[in-house]
Amino acid sequence: MKTSYDFRNGEVHRVEDDDAPIHVYSEPTREEREELRYALNLDEYDLDAALDSEEIPRLEFGDHGCANIIWKRPKNVSIGAQLRFDVSSMGLFIRPYTLVLVTADGEPDFGERDFRGVHTLNDFLLKLLLYTVHHYLGHLKVIKQINAELGSKISVSMENRYYLQMLALSESLIYYVDGIEANAAVLTKLRAAAHRLDLNPAQAEDLHDIVIDMQQCGRQAAIYSSVLSGLMDARGAIINNNVNTLLKNLTLISVIFLPLNLVASIGGMSEFSSWTARLDWRVSYGLLVIGMTIAGWLGLRLIVRLASGQGLGWHWPRRLRKR
C-alpha cells in the first residue's frame, strides 16, 4: 500500500499527491515494486533487502545526493502463548527532493510527538532514526517489567510456562542487541558522511546525539541480555526446588498414612471383631480411631524431627544413664 506525506507547520500530514516529498510503501504489491524500480532506479536485490528481516543494516551512497539505507526497527509486540519481541527491516531510499520508505511491517505513526518540528527531508530522516531509538528503549523497558513479573511467578511455580516465556525474552534481546549495534554502525558511517546529505550544523549535531543515544540503547540491551541469561539457570533451579519440595511433602504424607492404613486394615478384619467381641462396637472402634490419631501424630512428630536434623530425640533418665 502506498501513502504520501508532506510537511505542514512542522508536522507530517498525509496527502493525496504523487509529488509529495515522502512516500511510504507498506507491503508493496508487484505493481508497486515495479513502480519503485522504475522511479528510484532500484534493482530487485535492494527491494528484497528492504523487506527481509534477516538483512544486515547498511548505508550506500549514490550520485547526486542519493543514498540507500537498510535499517532495523522493532516490530509491534505479538501477544500469544509467548511474548515475542522481534525486529524487521525497512528501506530508506533518499533521492533529490524525495524520500521513499519501504517496509513489510506497517508504517510508523508519523503523528507522534517524535515527528514534530519537521520542515525538510533531512529533518524527517533524523526524526525517523530517533523514533526508532525511542521505540527500542520503550520495548526494553517493557522487557524489564515482564522479566520482573516472570521472576515473581517462577519463584512459586512448578510449571515450565513462565520459564519458556523468559527464554523467549532472552532470545528477543539477542536480536535486539544485534539490530541496535548494526544500526549504530550505520549511524556512525552516516555521521562521517553527513556532508553528502547536505546536513546543516544543527542537523549534524542532532545526528551526533542520535548516534550516542543508539550506542547507549545498545549497551542497555546488552546488559539486559546478560542479566536475563544469567538468571535463567538460577530460576530453572528454583522451579526444580519447588518440585522437590512438593515431592517431599507428598512423601511425608504417604509415610504418615502408611501405619494408619495398616491399623485400618487390621480394624476391618474379622479377627478384630472376635478380639473385641466382649466390648461394645462403639467403644472398640472409638479406641481404634484414637489409636490411629495418636499413631499419625507420633509419626508426624518423628518425621518432622528427622527432617529438621534433630534426631530421634530420645532422652533417658539420669538414673538409667548412670547405670
C-alpha angles and dihedrals in degrees: 000000000000124000130173130212137191137185121259124171092339094309134102115245131182114245138179097233127117089204093060115127095236127053124179121198110193113189092342119217124229091266091050091049090054089049090052093049091051098042099041099029091238127158126222092261093061092048092048090049091055091053099039114096090201094057118117115240114251144160125226126180126209135183127299096020096309119147138174119208125187106199136186120223133170119262123231110274115264113213114202136110086328131020111246125198107186136166130229136192130243132183125230110196111188118199132165107293091350138083120190121195118198119189139160096203105061128278124281121258103259091186093073124108093257091070098056120115095037114151104146139030091256089054090052092048093052092045090051092051091048090047089058091053091052090046090055092047091051091053092047090054090051091048090053092052093047090049091054092049092048090049092056091047095047091053089069100026130103096186133089095227097093092039091055090050089053089050089053090051091051090051091048091053090055090057090045093052091049093048095045094048091048090049090050089055090052091050092050090053091046091051091052090052098038091127090064090065093044094241114179120226093266092051091046089053091049089051090052089054091049090053090053092047092050092049091050090048089053092051091049092051090048091052092049090048092050094047093046094048089048092053094048094081093043093051091045087055089051091056090049090049091051090052091047091051091051092049090048092053092047090050091051091052091049092049092050093052096045095082090039090056089050092052092045090051091052090048091054095054124097091238089067090056091051091048092052097037092118093052128075110258090237091059096043096048091041089056089048092054091047091049091050090050092050092046091050092048092049090048091051092050091048094050092046091052092048092047091051092050095244094124126223092311097220110164117189120208115261094244091057092046091053091055 
